[in-house]
Amino acid sequence: MSQQSDHFKKLVAHCKEYGFIYQSSEVYDGLAAVYDYGPYGSELKNNLKQYWWKSMVQMHDNIVGIDAAIFMHPKTWKASGHVDAFNDPLIDNKDTKRRYRADQLIEGFVEKIEAKIEKDVAKAKKRFKENFDEAKYRAESPKLQGYKENIKTIMDRFTSAMKAEDMVELKAIIDDYEIADPESGSRNWTDVRMFNLMFSTQLGNIAGEEGKLYLRPETAQGIFVNFLNVQKTTRQKVPFGIAQIGKAFRNEIVARQFIFRMREFEQMEMQFFVQPGEEMKWYEYWKEARMKWHLALGHPAEKLRYHDHDNLAHYANAALDIEFEFPFGFRELEGIHSRTDFDLTEHQKLSGKKMQYFDPQRNENYVPYVVETSIGCDRMFLATMSHALRTEQVPGQDDPKNTRDVLKLHPALAPIKVAVLPLKRNEERIVKAAKAIYKRLSLSFNCQYDDTGSIGKLYRRQDAIGTPYCVTVDFEHLDDGTVTIRERDSLEQQRVSIDELEKIVAERVDMKQLLAKV
């Protein structure tokens, strides 16, 4: 098993063991692709949302936030194209009875060819060492050119088939290239057919199409139908943005890889309304701004990359993903899309209500164009956890077996900011003093008091949930009012007065440290 697979399994187990994520309805053997966030998971998720909200809304005078309802008038989804076009190509393997998305099978096959290219380059680099000219090798190697031509042929066919919704051609690509079931290797496939991803329900006791409602498959439409309400009540002038964090629901064909792809998930989206003709300028602006936001968290630049869309959605004239290297490879983390004026125009047509902005500078009415940034909160959670979780030898210890699991989260994101630990749980004076310090600190931070084990075990437990600082109360405190504060990553300890404690912790866990980098 690969190191990536090992790390992913360890990550999933760590989330369960330490109260970050549980399988939904586990007592009934669970509900597939639905998860509950535990005590520490909900805190970390809220901190990530706060970081996004503060940087997106609080730090921009021309971006405001809303919280639109999950239920919307069913015509909303007709106008947006979701009723007619929100489909994925589905294919079943007759031998394993497993269901897949045909587009993902083809894309996965192409990724394997790309991996062969990188493997071949790595071998050549090792063989030729300092004499190796990588750019020349990539451009001139007959073997690599063959791989690239193969990729281009497949992707040209694939892109054309997706645009035309040609299910027969998608099946032909899978057959022609003998694409197999990733689990079993079987190539015994059904035909490809379209599958609508929206969950439907009924309004009250009204039966039939008249009472049909949908659980929203995205949060963006709640912003579009409120465009004029927000613009008028906040007196915003184009360009301006509307941000929202909220739940969305999709009946995914393939919902695997833990919380990466779920049927109930949370989005953090911002729709930025601009003058027609200026959308590409703002598209480039938000592309750079959003990458900077991710890098500010301390995620390595090599784990993040841009990926331009080959197959554009019906509403877009430009689109890219910011991809993150998860334990299972590079996958979409955030999307940046130039949505043109599609959404507002379609709502204007179907509702009969004008969705136009009067521009006082140009002295004219127009339907603004939109640049969207959309990030999955759950995927952001998974990316943050997968990068932060480390197994390392304890600093200062020679024994290689003396390791610890540590969650190296940015202190501003950590679920617990500081833990207060009495050195002796049976010593009444120490316990009383520790509880008093905990009560004092909990007015300012999310703290934890723990006396359920030896000090070494208590430290390891706090390392595993990402607590950046531990305060140990010992006998010396009873004499001079000082305590030991321990830093999670370096394990450095310093002796400080309890009067200094709050200030020291506050400076180190303040989210301003993150926001200043954005």
Beta strands, then each sheet from edge to edge (+ up, - down):
strand 1: 21-23
strand 2: 35-37
strand 3: 63-65
strand 4: 87-92
strand 5: 99-101
strand 6: 193-196
strand 7: 200-202
strand 8: 212-214
strand 9: 240-249
strand 10: 264-274
strand 11: 304-308
strand 12: 318-326
strand 13: 329-340
strand 14: 357-359
strand 15: 364-366
strand 16: 369-376
strand 17: 389-393
strand 18: 403-407
strand 19: 418-422
strand 20: 447-449
strand 21: 469-473
strand 22: 482-487
strand 23: 493-497
sheet 1: 1+ 2-
sheet 2: 3+ 9+ 10- 16+ 13- 12+ 11-
sheet 3: 5+ 4- 6+
sheet 4: 7+ 8-
sheet 5: 14+ 15-
sheet 6: 17+ 18-
sheet 7: 20+ 19+ 21+ 22- 23+
end
